[in-house]
Amino acid sequence: MKEIEIGIDGEKTARVEWMYPNIYKDESLDYIEIGLYHVRAADDIRIEFDGERNGYVIRMDRTVEREGHCETIEEKQEVAFIPAWNQE
C-alpha cells in the first residue's frame, strides 16, 4: 500500500480530489484510509465509492477489548453509507 501523508500548516481543511475511483483499475485508488493522530483514541476509517448504489461507503475494523488490549475480530465492515448527491 502506498502511503501519503498530508500535513497542513495554518489551514483547517485537507482536501482530496479522488479521480475516478473503481473505473480505471490500474491508475485509480480503490479506497482512501484516514487515520487520526490525537490524544483521543480512534480507529481508522476506510472510504470507498460504490458505483452501483451511487454513494460513499465508510468501513471500520470491528474490534473488541480483551484482557486489556484491543483485538480485531472482523476486518472493514460497513458502518455508514452516504449518497453521492444530497437531493430532496
LINRA-V821900 format. One record per backbone hydrogen bond with DSSP energy under -1.0 kcal/mol. CO is the residue of the C=O (numbers start at 0). NH is the residue of the N-H. Records with the same first field share a line. If there is no record, write none. Layout:
# LINRA-V821900
CO: NH / NH
This chain:
# LINRA-V821900
19: 22
23: 26 / 27
31: 46
33: 44
44: 33
45: 58
46: 31
47: 56
49: 53 / 54
53: 83
54: 49
55: 81
56: 47
57: 78 / 79
58: 45
59: 76
61: 72 / 73
63: 70
65: 68
68: 65
70: 63
73: 61
76: 59
79: 57
81: 55
84: 86
